[in-house]
Amino acid sequence: MLIWNRHKEKTGKQPKKRRNTFRRILAVTLVVSMLFGAVVTVKPKLVGAGIRWIVCSVCKPRDLAAVGVLLEANRVLWEGIIKEDIRCLMNWEENWIVEEFYKDFWFKAVAELTEYLSAHGLYQVEMVGSFFDARNHIETSRLIFRLQAEAHKDYYPSEDFCWFGTNARSMAASESMARTNMLALSKHGIDRQLGKKGVASSYGKGGDKTGRWHQFVDTYCDPKDNGWTVYGTGMDLACDHDGIGSGAETGASNRSRINIDIDYTRLIETPRTLDIDFSNGIETLTDDEEDILSMSSNLYGNQVPSRTITLEMMKKHPAAQKLYLDQRTVIARRTISQNSFNAIVAMKSAGSSSSFDGPATASYMAAIMKELMPSGTTEADIFEIIGENPSYYAQLEILSKKLYESPKFFAKLYDTPANVDRKSVAMKAVELMLDRALFESELRQEMLLSVMLSTELDRNFRKINKNMSTRRNY
């Protein structure tokens, strides 16, 4: 009925099919009511103090049967009418929802709502989106600026860090030069022991001692030694260059080299850099090179092997061959002990003065040392200490020790975390180089101990071997 009323309010008239149905229902209802009221029942009347039902006297049994049939027909009629009416109403309702409500009302309403949201609602969403875009832009810009600041801070190395890189540039070249000098010293020692052609010891121990004596008189002799009191005592006559006792030239020509061939502390221990470079041979020697070779002769193999074993003796006498092999064993043991001396001297030999693509390294080394020196110290004074071409030993000492003796180094550790990490890595690299030098020194020490043990056991081995060969008890 609500839908029908809505249709009536909208159109002003009822549906045609529905009016015809309603008329039929009204006519049938009136007929049935009249028959039912006149024939079947009578109204009860109240008489006196009681109530009696007065039944129509004209009703007969067949009327009752007719009433039942009429009622059943009325029921069937009404049931069909109601079902048909419900079916028509449902069809009409469906048609109305599809044809009128959806097309004329819902479809247009949704279209108008969409237009409204597009025209007004999305403007608000656009405004909110603009806020989101602005927020993302600000956050992104802030992140970019922060990363730029961090990159500028992290990738701006400090001056202290540059010290490591600048001063370590020539260390590899200096170490290579040191190894070359060590090989040259080792070769000179073997040539001297074996009597190679061109050396003084090639004529035997007499020729070696004669050459070393003349060198001592002219270079290292001190006339005041050996209990000197007045002229003509002590070493005056021994240190006379012409040997006639005139005293014109007596003792070392350079007074600073007196007895330096036996003074290990003054020659090797104190200086950080020695003027030594055997890469071009030993034809022309510097003072330091001559002094080092003289000290090496005094320390290792002061008496060279005899040259009396000739080729003819080796061919005729097998014992001469055995004796010569024994001499080579002694020479080999001397070279092992001499190797430590050569390694120390080589580490203090002159290093590379510059890198392949930069200025002299010594100037940067001097800048570090200058902070540790008294005020007024010049670069020349510092070069007297570390040398104009600092040795591998001097460079390693400055980077692993002297650099940390400056208070400024620790004060400048208050730096950016990235620079502190860079300094830590550089310090670790220098520490590894120092550990390598210590490791090589320990290897040389182990070799010396093994040779000493072998030499100590050699006497017992010979004794046991001799007893075994003669089948004697021992």
Secondary structure as GFF3:
##gff-version 3
##sequence-region A 1 474
A	DSSP	alpha_helix	2	11	.	.	.	ID=ss1
A	DSSP	alpha_helix	16	35	.	.	.	ID=ss2
A	DSSP	pi_helix	36	40	.	.	.	ID=ss3
A	DSSP	beta_strand	45	47	.	.	.	ID=ss4
A	DSSP	beta_strand	50	52	.	.	.	ID=ss5
A	DSSP	alpha_helix	61	95	.	.	.	ID=ss6
A	DSSP	pi_helix	96	106	.	.	.	ID=ss7
A	DSSP	alpha_helix	107	116	.	.	.	ID=ss8
A	DSSP	pi_helix	117	121	.	.	.	ID=ss9
A	DSSP	alpha_helix	122	154	.	.	.	ID=ss10
A	DSSP	alpha_helix	159	167	.	.	.	ID=ss11
A	DSSP	alpha_helix	171	194	.	.	.	ID=ss12
A	DSSP	three_ten_helix	200	203	.	.	.	ID=ss13
A	DSSP	alpha_helix	205	215	.	.	.	ID=ss14
A	DSSP	pi_helix	216	220	.	.	.	ID=ss15
A	DSSP	three_ten_helix	255	257	.	.	.	ID=ss16
A	DSSP	alpha_helix	264	264	.	.	.	ID=ss17
A	DSSP	pi_helix	265	269	.	.	.	ID=ss18
A	DSSP	three_ten_helix	278	280	.	.	.	ID=ss19
A	DSSP	alpha_helix	287	299	.	.	.	ID=ss20
A	DSSP	alpha_helix	311	316	.	.	.	ID=ss21
A	DSSP	alpha_helix	318	347	.	.	.	ID=ss22
A	DSSP	alpha_helix	361	370	.	.	.	ID=ss23
A	DSSP	alpha_helix	379	386	.	.	.	ID=ss24
A	DSSP	alpha_helix	392	400	.	.	.	ID=ss25
A	DSSP	three_ten_helix	402	405	.	.	.	ID=ss26
A	DSSP	alpha_helix	407	411	.	.	.	ID=ss27
A	DSSP	alpha_helix	417	469	.	.	.	ID=ss28
###
